[in-house]
């Protein structure tokens, strides 16, 4: 299988952009990821796919919590920052839910507790049970397609609810 062709083919699937946040030795850390999906509504489960070489794997094990932040178009710089192109001296908008770091201003913030980890080729698949979720202000999402960022030119239908679960 030609890896370059496979990457090109998979790039034809448009995705949103997330930053997965976690605590690394007591300090907030994050990584950009577009390999995210909802798995189940009952119980509320999500999946993130993390490269085996990622430092995330040192800090997040079964039972540990992590955050998933859906980025807005205006947060594109955060995707680059956490995707390997850090901005020197950048003021990172970390906030916390309990001990889990999240990114203030994101479209959505989730906190999930790792319930299972599955090896899958050169990645690990983390299944997390959602313990907290918050929808932020209505804005357009940051989209990724064919190796580039794109804008969405449609309005979000019926997104009138803005709030959270678990009383936060």
Secondary structure, 3 states (H helix, E strand, C coil): CCHHHHHHHHCCCCEECEEEEEEECCEEEEEEECCEEEEEECCEEEEEEEECCCCHHHHCCCCCEEEEEECEHHHHHHHHHHCCCCCCCCCCCEEEECCEEEECCCCEEEEEEEEEEEEECCEEEEEEEEEEEEECCCCCECEEECCEEECCCCCCCCCCCCCECCCC
